[in-house]
Amino acid sequence: MEAAKNDLSSKTSALEQEEKDLAKDYGPDGIFRALKGKCVSTDVGEYEYELCWLDRTTQKSKKGHGNTSMGNFERIDKELADEEERADGKGLGKGHRMVLRYENGQGCWNGPNRRTDVWLACAEKDELWRVSESEKCVYRMEVGTPAACDNLPNAGGKDEL
């Protein structure tokens, strides 16, 4: 009898997790569901920056000083990008772009909790192009991904593969 109760409890818990996952916003047509659990990273100076899709953003010290949370996924927004085309093609260009909001990261010394705005542009593969700190403890990641292709109204131009 106890084994049956434990089995039922385990299955109920698994069902609740699946229902919670189904309620989560994975973007238009669930486009980001396939990226769940995957991460992309880039080295910038003494740090490695990592984006884990719809999960978290992290700054990792290459000098062994540990990892810093830059935010946890909260929501998907759209914003208007207005940038010149880059020679290497790794840029946001002009038009509406999806922006993933990661909030409530580790607190900054004498400042707010860190947060990251992840701007997405169409690209052939998932790649973290650039990381910058737009204001104290507010980071901006520019990321290329096939998940951003043919996905937005008014994307236009080179964004369609």
N, C-alpha and C positions, 0 to 999 in steps of 0.2 A: 504494500500500500504506500509506504514512504517513497519508494522508487517512482511510483506513478505520480505522486504529488510533485516530486522534484522534476520529473520529466515535463509535467504540465507547466510548472513555474518557469522552467527554462524556455519552453516553446512560447509562453505568453510574453516573456521578456524579449525574445527574438522578434515576435510579431510587433511589439511596441516599437522596437528599433527600426524595423522596416517601414512602419507607418510614419514614424518621425522623418525618415529619409525621403519617403514619397512626398511629404509636405514641404520639404526643403526646396528653395528656389535654385534650380540648376540652369537658369537662363532660358532664352527662347527655345522652345521645343526640347528642353532638357539637354542642350548642346554640351554642357560641362559635366554631365553625369559620367561620361567616358573618361574624363580626366581625374575623377575622384581618386585620391590616394597617390597621385603623381606629383612630382615636384620638378622645378627647373631652377638653376642657380647660375650665378656669374661671380667672378672674382673682380673686386674693385679695391686696389691698394691693399691695405692690411686686413680687409674683410672679404668674406664670401657672403653674398646675399642669396636667400632662397625663398622662392614662392611655392607653397604647396597649395594646389588648386582648391578653392572653397574651404580651406582649412586655416592656414597661418602664413605669416611672413616672418623671416628670421634673419638676423645679422649674426654671422659667426666669425669670431676673431681667429685669425691665422696664427696668432701668437699664444694660443692656448688660454685666453681669458674668458672662455665660455661663450654661450649663445645669448643673444638678446631678442626677446619677442618684440616684433614690430607691429603686431596686431593679429587679431583673429577675424575670420571672415564674418561679415555682417549682412551685406546686401549687394545687389547689382544695380548700378545707375547708368545713365547715358549722359555724356557731355560732348560739347562741340570742341573738336581739336582744330587748331589753326596754325599749322607748322609748315615750314618750307620742306619740300621733298629732300631727302638725304641722298647723297651719291650712292651709298651702299644699299639703299632701299629699306633700311631698317629704321623706319620712323612712322609717326602717327599720321602724317599728312593732314588733309583738311576734311572735315565732315564729322558726323556723329560717331562716337566711339563708345563702346561699353567700358565702364569703369567699375572694377570690383573694389569694394570698400572693406578694409581690414582695420578693426578698431580695438581699443582697450589693450594695447600692448604694454610692455614693461614701462613703468614710470621713468621719466627723464629726471636727472638730477636738477632740482630747482625748476621743474617744468611739468608739462602735462604728460599723460600716458601717450606712448608712441602710437601712431597710426600710419597706414600706408594706403595710398590710392594707386591701384594697378590699372593702367591704361592699356587697352588691347587694340592691336592692329592685325590685319590679315597677313599671314605668312605661311610658308610651306611646312614649317615645323615649329614646335613649341620652343621658344628661345627668349630668355631674359636679356633684353638689349642694354638697358640703362637703368641706373638707380641714382636718384638725387634727393637731397633734403631741401624741400621747397621753403620750409620754415622750421623753426626749432621743433624737432621730434615729429615732423610730418614729412613722410617719405613719398616719393613718386617712383613707381616702377613702370617702365615701358616694355611691353611684352608682345612678341609676335606669336600668333597661334592660328592654326587652321579653324579653330572654333569661332574666330571672329570674321571669317570669310562669308560673303553672301548672306549676311545675317542681319544687317541693319538697313532700315530705310535711309535713303540719301547717302549711302556709303560711297557709291560712285567710283569711277576711275579705276586705278590700279588695284583697288581693294578686292576686286572680284577675280578669282582664279579661274 
